[in-house]
Amino acid sequence: MALWGGRFSRQPAQSVAALSRSVDFDWRLAPYDIKVNLAHLDGLVAAGVIAAGNGEVIRAGLKALGSEIVAGKFTYNDNDEDVHSAIERGLITKIGAIGGALRAGRSRNDLVVTDFKLYLIDHLLEVAALTTDLIAAFNVQSEKLVEVIAPGFTHLQHAQPIVFGHELAKHSQALLRDVDRIGDWIVRNNFSPLGSGALAGSGLQPNPEASAQSLGFDGVLANSIDAVSDRDFAAEALFIMAMLGVHLSRIGEEFTLWSTTEFAWVVIDDAYSTGSSIMPQKKNPDI
């Protein structure tokens, strides 16, 4: 179903509909869309835009739909334009036309950016936790190898003797910066755009601070136009992931080098290696 229309008397051309369709990749926002819609519903009920009884019906429908999404029982179809239209279709199918009342005072502009922020917050925190585990693993090995002396290299040439634990611990420092960057990102970006509407706010949502609090944000963005147009947070998140990728690639490259016959400093477990289709003696540190 389309969430727009009004003045239009013709359907979009098939090529236009195909180009505009994003549900194939924005479906990952579905659990967050449910969460944001619930916060929006609370604001509409509090403002008296939706009667309390109708609000309970919509709330129950949203929660049931959210459970079905998580369980894989509900998903998008070929006619859905994006995650938002798919969820509205599912809600109306479940509880009837009253589900359309949820659209009052809300635009896809503030809905999608709020979904997107919540998605990134969750996933960056998960990345930070996994990176912290990797840091801990490096620290354990660094402490075990604090008395092992090895050649330090510059330009792949022997340079100065080093403690091998010190060599490994360098990765902890780089990864710690990645974790710190995630923390900085959250401090700077944990503010809600919900209530900004298309760009000028909404008189039907007079208390965006309440929605922000219920969604776990630290506050509301100060300017509604900036709130719906800002994607700095996405660009920053991409930089953080790119920098982390560089650090992980550096680790992989070193372990690949160290596992060669010429170095023979590390042995990669068979479970994380591959072989050759023509040379049976090969053990490749591909992974």
C-alpha positions in Angstrom: 0.0 0.0 0.0 1.1 3.5 -0.7 1.3 6.1 2.1 0.9 9.0 -0.2 -1.6 10.0 -2.9 -4.0 13.0 -2.5 -3.9 15.0 -5.7 -2.7 12.1 -7.9 -5.2 10.6 -10.4 -2.8 8.1 -11.9 -0.6 5.3 -10.5 3.2 5.8 -10.8 4.9 4.2 -13.8 6.1 0.7 -13.1 9.7 1.9 -13.5 9.1 4.7 -11.0 7.5 2.3 -8.5 10.4 -0.1 -8.8 13.0 2.7 -8.4 11.2 4.1 -5.3 10.8 0.7 -3.6 13.1 0.3 -0.6 11.4 -2.5 1.4 13.9 -5.1 0.3 16.6 -3.5 2.4 14.9 -1.3 4.9 12.9 -4.2 6.3 15.6 -4.6 8.9 14.2 -1.5 10.5 10.8 -3.2 11.1 11.3 -3.9 14.9 12.3 -0.3 15.4 9.4 0.9 13.3 7.1 -0.9 15.7 8.8 0.6 18.7 8.6 4.2 17.3 5.0 3.8 16.3 4.2 2.7 19.9 5.9 5.9 21.2 4.0 8.0 18.6 0.7 6.3 19.6 1.3 7.2 23.3 1.7 10.9 22.3 -1.5 10.8 20.2 -3.5 9.3 23.0 -2.0 11.7 25.6 -3.0 14.6 23.3 -6.5 13.3 22.9 -6.1 12.8 19.1 -6.9 9.1 19.5 -9.4 8.0 22.1 -7.9 5.8 24.9 -10.0 2.8 23.9 -8.9 3.0 20.3 -5.4 3.5 21.4 -5.5 0.2 23.3 -6.7 -1.6 20.2 -3.9 -0.1 18.1 -1.3 -0.8 20.8 -2.3 -4.5 21.0 -2.2 -4.7 17.2 1.2 -3.2 17.0 2.6 -5.5 19.7 1.1 -8.6 18.0 2.5 -7.5 14.7 5.9 -6.9 16.2 5.9 -10.4 17.7 5.0 -11.8 14.2 7.8 -9.9 12.6 10.4 -11.2 15.1 9.1 -14.7 14.6 9.2 -14.4 10.8 5.4 -14.9 10.5 4.8 -11.4 9.0 6.9 -9.8 6.3 6.6 -7.5 3.3 5.0 -8.4 0.0 5.5 -7.4 -3.7 3.2 -4.4 -3.4 4.8 -2.8 -0.3 6.9 0.3 -1.0 8.9 0.4 2.2 9.0 -0.9 5.7 6.5 1.7 6.9 3.8 0.9 4.3 4.3 -2.9 5.0 3.7 -2.4 8.7 0.7 -0.1 8.2 -0.8 -2.7 5.8 -0.2 -5.4 8.4 -1.8 -3.3 11.2 -4.9 -2.5 9.2 -5.3 -6.1 8.1 -5.1 -7.1 11.8 -7.3 -4.5 13.4 -9.2 -2.7 10.6 -9.3 0.8 9.3 -8.6 2.2 12.8 -5.0 1.3 12.3 -4.7 4.2 9.8 -5.2 6.7 12.6 -1.6 6.1 13.6 -0.5 8.2 10.7 -1.9 11.4 12.3 0.8 14.0 13.0 3.6 11.8 11.8 5.6 11.8 8.6 7.8 9.1 7.0 10.5 11.8 7.3 10.7 11.7 11.1 9.7 8.1 11.3 12.5 6.7 9.2 15.3 8.8 10.7 14.1 7.7 14.2 14.1 4.1 13.2 17.5 4.5 11.6 19.0 6.0 14.7 17.7 3.3 17.0 19.0 0.7 14.6 22.5 2.2 14.6 22.5 2.6 18.4 21.7 -1.1 18.9 24.2 -2.3 16.4 27.0 0.0 17.3 26.7 -1.1 20.9 26.8 -4.7 19.8 29.9 -4.0 17.8 31.5 -2.2 20.8 30.8 -5.3 23.0 32.3 -7.7 20.5 35.3 -5.4 20.0 35.8 -5.2 23.8 35.9 -9.0 23.8 38.6 -9.0 21.2 40.6 -6.4 23.2 40.3 -8.7 26.3 41.6 -11.6 24.2 44.6 -9.6 23.0 45.4 -8.4 26.6 45.3 -12.0 27.9 47.8 -13.1 25.2 49.9 -10.0 25.7 50.3 -10.7 29.4 51.2 -14.4 28.7 53.9 -13.3 26.3 55.4 -10.4 28.3 58.8 -12.2 28.6 59.0 -13.4 25.0 61.5 -11.3 23.0 61.0 -11.0 19.2 62.4 -8.8 16.4 60.4 -5.7 15.8 60.0 -4.8 12.1 59.9 -1.7 10.0 59.5 -2.2 6.2 59.5 -6.0 6.9 63.1 -5.7 8.0 64.5 -6.5 11.5 64.6 -3.2 13.3 64.8 -3.4 17.2 64.1 -6.1 19.7 60.7 -5.9 21.4 58.6 -7.8 23.9 56.1 -9.8 21.8 53.3 -9.0 24.3 53.9 -5.4 23.5 53.6 -6.2 19.8 50.2 -7.8 20.4 49.0 -5.1 22.8 49.3 -2.4 20.0 46.0 -3.9 18.6 44.3 -3.3 21.9 45.1 0.4 21.7 43.7 0.8 18.2 40.6 -1.2 19.0 40.1 0.9 22.2 39.9 4.0 20.0 37.2 2.3 18.0 35.2 1.6 21.1 35.8 5.2 22.3 34.5 6.5 18.9 31.3 4.6 19.3 30.8 6.1 22.8 31.5 9.6 21.4 29.0 8.9 18.6 26.2 7.9 21.1 26.8 11.0 23.2 26.5 13.2 20.1 23.7 11.5 18.4 21.3 10.1 21.0 18.7 12.7 20.4 15.2 12.1 19.0 13.8 13.4 15.7 10.3 12.1 16.4 7.7 14.8 16.4 9.5 16.8 13.6 6.9 15.6 11.1 7.8 16.3 7.5 10.0 19.3 8.5 8.0 21.8 10.6 6.9 19.8 13.6 3.4 18.7 14.4 0.6 20.3 16.5 -0.8 16.8 17.1 2.4 15.8 19.0 2.9 18.6 21.5 5.3 16.6 23.8 8.1 15.1 21.7 10.2 15.0 24.9 8.0 12.2 26.3 8.4 10.2 23.1 12.2 10.7 23.3 12.3 9.5 26.8 10.2 6.4 26.1 12.5 5.5 23.2 15.7 5.8 25.4 17.0 9.0 23.8 18.7 11.7 25.9 16.5 14.5 24.5 15.0 16.0 21.4 16.8 17.5 18.5 16.6 21.3 18.6 15.6 22.1 15.1 12.9 20.0 13.2 14.2 20.8 9.8 17.7 19.7 10.7 16.2 16.6 12.5 14.6 15.2 9.4 17.4 16.1 7.0 20.5 15.2 9.1 22.4 12.0 8.1 25.6 13.1 9.7 25.1 10.3 12.2 25.0 7.7 9.4 28.2 9.1 7.8 30.0 9.1 11.2 28.9 5.5 11.9 30.2 4.4 8.5 33.6 6.1 9.3 33.7 4.2 12.7 33.1 0.9 10.9 35.6 1.7 8.2 38.3 2.5 10.8 37.5 -0.7 12.7 37.7 -2.6 9.4 41.2 -1.2 8.8 42.3 -2.3 12.3 40.8 -5.8 11.8 42.4 -6.1 8.4 45.8 -5.2 9.9 45.4 -8.0 12.4 44.5 -10.4 9.6 47.4 -9.4 7.4 49.9 -9.8 10.3 48.6 -13.3 11.2 48.7 -14.2 7.5 52.3 -13.1 7.3 53.3 -14.8 10.6 51.7 -18.1 9.6 54.1 -18.4 6.6 56.9 -20.9 6.5 59.4 -18.0 6.5 58.0 -16.6 9.7 56.4 -19.6 11.4 55.4 -17.5 14.4 51.7 -18.6 14.6 49.7 -21.6 13.6 46.2 -20.9 12.3 43.7 -23.6 13.5 42.4 -25.9 10.7 38.9 -24.7 11.5 39.8 -21.3 10.3 41.8 -22.3 7.2 41.2 -23.5 3.7 43.2 -25.7 1.3 44.1 -25.8 -2.4 42.3 -27.6 -5.2 45.6 -28.7 -6.8 48.2 -28.5 -3.9 47.2 -30.8 -1.0 50.1 -29.6 1.2 48.7 -26.1 1.3 47.0 -24.6 4.4 45.7 -21.2 3.5 44.9 -18.5 6.2 42.1 -17.2 4.0 39.6 -16.5 6.7 
